[in-house]
Amino acid sequence: MPKFAANLTMLFNEVPFLERFAAAAQAGFDAVEFLFPYPYAVAELTAQLKQHRLRLVLHNLPAGNWEAGERGIACLPGRTEEFREGVGRAIGYAKALNVPQLNCLAGLVPAGLEAQTARATLVDNLRFAAAALKKEGIRLLVEPCNSRDMPGFALNYSAQGLEVIREVGSDNLFLQYDIYHMQRMEGELAATIKSNLASIGHIQLADNPGRHEPGTGEIHYPFLFELLDTLGYDGYIGCEYKPRTTTAEGLGWLQRSAGQPRANERVVA
């Protein structure tokens, strides 16, 4: 069975953010991810990770003014200097927190900006970030997101993400494959994963419709988990879903999926 990381931006919202580390550990997770570490001091985050014996497997590069609706700045030609400063800031956090990979959100393409210009800016910024992260031994990811939840997002399909990766031409840039987003945009989940696993650096999940936990919608997750095991995927799967009720009440899918836990895995309460 694949390894799962609790996304602390989405899960355990019953408690404040810094209390979610304890909740994740108590629920049986040995790894976490979240969108952004930047509102918190490194020392605060380190203390939580160490106290609860958790590994932080992913966070994002700075993505502009999230509260104002920005969803990344990598495709925006007027924000290149800000993007590069953000890469440096992200590397500082990642090194301090032992994070192996960072995700880049491409951003929303503003009305009036030509698609070619947005694409060229994105490629240039990814090329810069991939090189900067490679020097530090950190992988860079880029993620397509569905256009229904995020109208105007610069990357919507797996093929688009893979094309950008090829254009960047770095061996340090990989696809972040979000099963929920790709089910909404294109389906063909198993075939896409199987054909492109070498280019996939991280996987995230949620069911559809509703973006709730596995088992609440149309995606046959037991089949996908078995496929990932068969293919030899050894990374974590980020649980980036909105619990339908409380996080704890919705974790039955993980118990059912895990069956008898491995010797190095915690038992989910």
N, C-alpha and C positions, 0 to 999 in steps of 0.2 A: 504494500500500500504506500502511496506517495507520502511525503512529509508535508505538514501543513503549518503555515505561519498565520497567526491571528493579526488581522489588520486593525490596529488600535484606533485608527480614525473612524472606522465603521462599526467595530464591535465594542461591546462593554461600555456603551454610552450611558449606561445607568449610573456610572461613577465618573468623577473628573479624570482628565487624561492621565495624570501621573499615578492614579490608582488602578488604571487598566492593566498595568504590567502584572500586578499581583493577581488580578482577576484572571488574566490569561494563563498564568502559571497554575493557578488553582484549578482551572478548567482542563489542564493537561497539555497545554502548548509548551514547546521548548524553544519556539522562535516567534518573533513578531516583525511586523512592518508597519509603516504609517506614511502619510503623505509628506509631512514636513517636520523636521526637528527644530527649526529656527526660532520659534517662540520660547524655547527652553535652553537653559545653560547646559553645556556638555556634562558638567558635574551632576546635574539633576538626572539626566538620562542614564549616565553611566551607573549611578547609584541604584537605579531601578533595575537595570539589566543585570548587574552583579548580584543584587539582593535576591532576585527571583530566578537566577540562573537561566537567563534568556539570551538568545542570540538575535541581534537585529540584522535582518537579511536584506532590507531595502528601504530607501526613502527617495524622494524626488529632488531634483534640482529646484532651486527657487523658481517660482512660476508666476511672478508678477503680483498684482494685487488680487489675491484670491477672493477676498471679501467683496470686492467690487465687481466680481464676475470674470476676471481674467483667468485663463486656463493654460498658462504657459506663454513665453515670449520668444521662443526659438525661431518662429517664422516671421517675426516683426522686424523689418529692416531698420527702423529707428531705435531699436533697443539692443543693438549688438554689444555695446560696451557694458550695459547692465547685465546682459546674459553672461558675458565673460567674467565679470565680477562675481556673479552668482555661482559659476563653476568653481571658482576658488573657494568661496564660502562653503559650498557643498563638500568639496574635498577635505576641508578642515574638519567638518563634522564627521565625515565618513571615516577618516583616519583615526580620529579620537574614539569613535564608537565601533571600530572594526567592521564596518559595513562593506561587503564585497562588491556591491553594484548599486548604481544610481540610475533612476529613470528620468528621462527628459520628456516633459509634456510639450508638444509642438506648439500649441496655442490656437486661438481662434483667428481666422483670416478676416480682417476688417473689410467692410464694404468699400469698394473702390480700389483695393489692393489687388493687382493682377496675380493670378495663381502662380504664374511663372516666377514672379519676384518673390513671393512667399516661399516657394519651393527652393529657389536658389539660396535664400537667406537661411532656411532650415538646414540645408545641406552644409553650408559653410559653418554654421554654428555647431552642428553635430561633428563635423570634422575637427574643429577646434577642441570641443569637449572630449571626444574620443581620444585624441592625442594627449591632452592634459591628464585625463584619468589613467591612461595606460602607464604614464610615468610613475604613477602612485600604486599600480597594481589593482586598480578598481575598474570593473566593467561598466560600460555605458549601455543603457537600454533606451529604446524609443517605442512608444505605445500608440497604436491606432485606437480611436474611441468612436463609439457609434454616434451618428449624426442626429438621431432622434433625441437622445438625452443631451447632446452637446452640439447643437446646430452651428455650423461654421468651423468645426474643428478641422485642422489642416490635414490630418490623416484619419481615414475612416475604414480602410480595408487592409487585410493582411498583405495583399499584393503591393499596396502602396508603401507600406512600411518596409517590405523587403526590397522594393525598387530603390527607396531612399538609402537603405543600408548599402546596396551595391554601388550606388552613385558616390556615397561618402568614401568607400573603398578602404575602410579600416577593419582590421581584424579584432578590434576592441569594441565594436558596436553590434548589438544584438536586439532582437525583437522581444518586447514584453507582450505576451499573448494573453489577453483577457478574454476568457471563454464567454462571459456574458456579453461584452461588447461585440464580439465576433458572431455570436449566435444572432444578435439583433441585425447585424449588417449582411451576413453572408451564409451562415450555416456551414455545412461541410467541415465540422469541427475535427473529427477524427482524421479525415484525409489531409487537412491542412497541417495538423500537428505532425502526422507521420511524414509528410513530404518535406517539412521544414524544421524538424527538431534541431538540427545542427545550428540553425540560426536563431533559435528561441532560447533566450537567457533566463526567462522567468515566466511563470504562469500565474494567473489570478482567476478566481472563480466567483460566480453568483448564479442563481437560477433565473430563468426568464419565463413568464413576465414577473415584474415586481422587484427584481434584483435582490431577492431574498435568499435564504440558505438552500443548499442542494436538497432536492426532494420536494420542493414546493412548486415546481414548474415543469417545463417540457424537456429539459436537458437530462439525458440518461447518464448521470455521473458515475454509477458503478462501472459501466462500460468504459468510460473515459479513463477512470483510475486504473482499471486493468490494462488498458492500452498503454498508458504511460509506464506502468511497470514492465510490460512486455518490451517496450521500446528502450528501456533503460534510463528513463529520465530520472536524474538523481538530485535535482534541485527542489526547492520548496515550492508549494502552491500557496499563494496568498489568499486568505479568506476575506475578500473585499466585498462583503454583502451587507445588506440592511436587514437585521433580524426582524422577523415578522412580529414577534412579541418581545421577549427579553432574549439576550444573548444566550444565557444558560439554558433556557427552555428550548432553544432552537438547535442545540448541539447534538441532538439525537442522531443526526445524519453522520456525524463523525464517529460516534460509538458504533453505529451499524457498519460503517465503512471499514473501521479498523479491525473489528472482530477481536481476535487475540492480539494485543499490542506486542510490538517487538521488544526485545530485552532492553534496548536503549531508549524506549519511548515511555512517557508517562501515561498512566491510565486516565482517561477523561472522566471527570467526576459526573 
